[in-house]
C-alpha cells in the first residue's frame, strides 16, 4: 500500500508480476525470471535446444519491443497473408501460421489489452501455411524470413536475396511459373548455382537459387519452421548450394547426412524425418 492506501499495481509488463522484494526488480514469467535492466533472464530457457542460435539466457532475441513470450518458454512464428512476420507465440508445435486480414485488424485493436487477448485473436484467425493458399510472392517472403533467422545461412547469397517459388505451372514460352525466376523442381525443392548448373535469370557467378515446389499453393513437408530450416537452409542452401553435393562437390546422400547432424533436425516432424531417411537410403543403395 502507498501513502494514500491505494494498492500498488505490480502486474505491469505483459501483465506479469513485478517482484521487487529484497531489491530483486524482476518480472515473473513462470518458467523464467526476466530482468528488464539487462534484457535477459536469470534461468536458462527450458526450450533453448530449439533455438540454438541464441543464448539460453536471452529474452525475446534481445528485442522486447517486438516480441512477447507469455510463459518464458518457446516462441513460434505467425505471418500475414502478404508473408510479413507478425508475432511469435508460446506454443511448441513449431507450425507456420498465416493470419487472415480480419485477424490482423482485430489483433491491432486488442494489442494493448495484454498478451492473452492478442494471442487468442491471432490463433482464432489463422491457419497453417499449407491451408492458407497464399501467393507465391508471400510464400517467398515467409521462407526467406525463416532462413534469414538461421545463423549459418546467408540469404544475401540467394538469387535476389530471397527464396524462389515454383507454382506448378508454365509461363508463356514454357518456362516454369512462380516467383523470383523459379527452376522446375521435381521434388520438395531444388537448388541451382550460377555458373555450375542451368540457371534462369541474371545473377553473378556462384549465386545460389533455392526453388520451393509450391504446386497448388502447398508443400506438405514445409509446414513447420524446423522443417523449412532443415530442408531449405541445410539440405538445399548449405548442402547443394555451398558444398555442391550432387552438383560436382560430393555425393547427394551427404546433403541428407548434413541434415541429420544439424540442430534443426531434432524438431522436424516424424513424417519429415522418415521421408528424408528413405531418400538418403535410396541414394546410398546406388552409391550416390
N, C-alpha and C positions, 0 to 999 in steps of 0.2 A: 504494500500500500504506500502511496505517496502522501505528502502533507495534506492533501485535500481528501484523503481517504478514498481515492478513486483507484480501482485495481489497475495495475500496470499490465498492458498487453505484451506478452512475451512471445506471441505467435506471429512472427514477422516474415522474414524472407521465405518465400514459397510456403507460408503457413506453418512452418516448423518452429518448435520451441527454442527460444534463445536462452541458453543456460549461462548465467553469469555468477554462479556460486563460486566462491573462493577464487574469483578472478579468471574463470575458465574462458568466458567470452566465445562460446561455440554454439552452433545450431545442431540439434539432434535430428539426424536423418535415418534413424532406426539402425541400418546396417553400419553406418559410419558417423563420426562427428566431424562436421565441417567447420574449419577455421577461416572466417572471411578475411582475416588480415593477411594470411599467406596464400589464400585461394587454394588450399589443399586440405586433405583430411588427415586425421590422426591415425586412422586404421587403413590397412590395405583394402582395396576394392575386392570383395569376395568373388567378383566376376572378372577379375583382371586378366585371367587367361584368355578371355575372348577379345581383349583389346591390347594385344601385345606391343603395339607401337607407343603406348602411353604409360607413364609411371603409375604403379598401383596406388599411389597416394594422390594422384592428380584429381582435380574436381572439374567435371564438365569440360575437359580438354583445356582448362585454364580460361574458359570463356563463360562465366556465369550469367552474362547479359544475353547470350544467345540460346543457351541450353538450359533445361531443367531436368531434375532427377529426383522424383518423389521419395524413393526409398534408399538412395545412396548406392544403388547397385548398377545393373546393366542399362545401356541406352541403345535403342533401335531407331531406324530411320523412317520418316514419313516425307512424302513429296506431293506437290500439287500436280495437276494434270498437264502443266507445262514442263514438268520434270525438274522443278525448282525445289530445293530442300526446304522443309518447314520446321521439323521438330524431331526430337528423339524421346521415346518413352522408356518405361522401366520394365518392359517385358523381356522374356528370354527366348521368344520364338524366332527372332532374327529375320522375320519376314520384311519384305519391301512393300510398304503400304502406299497407296495412291489416294489422296483425299479429293473428293469432288468439290465443285465450286461452292455448293451450299455449305459444306462443312468448313471450307476455308473462310467463308464470310462469317459464319456463326462463331468460329473459333476466335476471330479477331475481336468479336464483341464481348466474349467471356474471358479473354486472356488475363484481365486484371482481377478476375474473381478468385483465382487460385489454380494450382496445378490440376486438381481433380476435375473441375469443370472443363478446363481446356482440353485435357486428355480424353475425357468422355465424349466430347463433341467430335474430336478428330476420329476416335475409334468407331463411333456410330455412323460416320460418314465417309468411310474408306473401305477399299478392297485391296487384295493383293495385286501386284503389278500384272500378273497374267490374266486377271479378271477385268482389269480396268480398261483395256483396249485403248491405250494411249498412243499418240502419234509416234512415228519413227524419230522425229526430232526430240520429243520429250524422253523417249527411251534412251536415246544417245546421251542426253544430259544426266539422267539417273545413273546409268552405268559408268559414265565418266566421273561423276562425283564420287561414287563408291571407290573407284580405282585411285582417285586423287587423294583419298584419305589413307591409302596404304603407304607406309614409309619407304617401301622398296619398289615402288612403281613411279616412274616419272612420266606423267601424262603429256609433258611437253615433247616427248619423243613420238607421240601418236600423230597420225595424219591430221593436220589442222587442230591438234591438241584435243581430240575427242574420239570416242568410240564410234565406229561406223555401224549402220543398221541395214540389214537386207530384209525387205518385206515379203519376199517370196515371189515377186513378180518381175516383169521386164519393162524397162523404159523404151521409148521409141528408138529403134535401131538395134534392140536386142540386149542392151547392157542390163545388168542387174539393177533393180529399182530399190530405192530406200533413201537413207540419209548419209551424207559425207562420203560420196564415191564408193559405195559398198562393193565388195567382191561377192562371189556366189558360193557361200559355204554349204557343204553337203550335210554337215552335222550341226552340233551345238554352235560352233563358231569357227572361224579360221583366221590365219594371220598372213599378211603379205609384207614383204620388206622391199623397199625401193632399191632397185639395182641387183636384187637377188632372185626375186620371184616376179611373176606378172603383177602389175600394179596399176590400177586405174587412178587417174588424177595427177595433177602436178605436185611434185614433192622433191625434197632434197634427198641425195643418196643416203641410204640407211634408215629412212623414215619407216616407222612401224605402223601398219594398219591392222587393227583388230576389228573384224566384222562379226556381229552377232546375227545369228539366224532368228529373226523375229517374224517369221511367217504367221499370218493371221493375228498379228499383234500379240504373239505369245511365244514363250520359250520356257517350258515346264521345269527345266533344270536350273533356271536362273531366277528363282523366286525368293531367294534369301541373300542377305548381304554376304555371308560367308561363301555361299556357292559362287556368287559373282566374283569375289576376290580370288577364290581358288582357281576357277576355270579361266576367267579372262585375265586377271592380274598375274597369276602364277603360270598356268599352262600356256596360254596364248602369248601374253606380253613377254614374260621372262623366258619361258621355255623355247618358244618358236621365234619370237622377235629378237631377244637379246642373245640367247645362247645358240640360236639357229638349229635347234633339234629338228630333224626331219627335212631340213632345207639346207643341208651341207655341213651342219655342225655337230652331228651325232644322231643316234637312233631316236625314233619317235617315242619309244617307251620311256626314255629318260625324262620327257616332259611330264609323264604321269608319276614317275618316281619323285620328281621335284614337287609335285602337288602334295604327295603324301608326307613329305618332310616339312612342309610349310605350316606355320602355326594356324592358319585359317582352316586347314584340313579337319581339325578336331571338331569344329562346329558345323561342318557341312552336313546336309541331311543324309539319312541312311540310304535312300534311293540313289542319291548322287554318288556316295562312296561305292555302292555296289556297281553302278554303271561305269565309273572310272576304273575300277579294278578289273571288270570284264574286258574293257578296251585295252588296258595295259597287258593283260594275259594273252589276249589275241595277238597283239603285236610281238610279244616275247616268243610265241609259238612259231612265228615266221621269221624270227631273228631281226626284227626291226626295233 
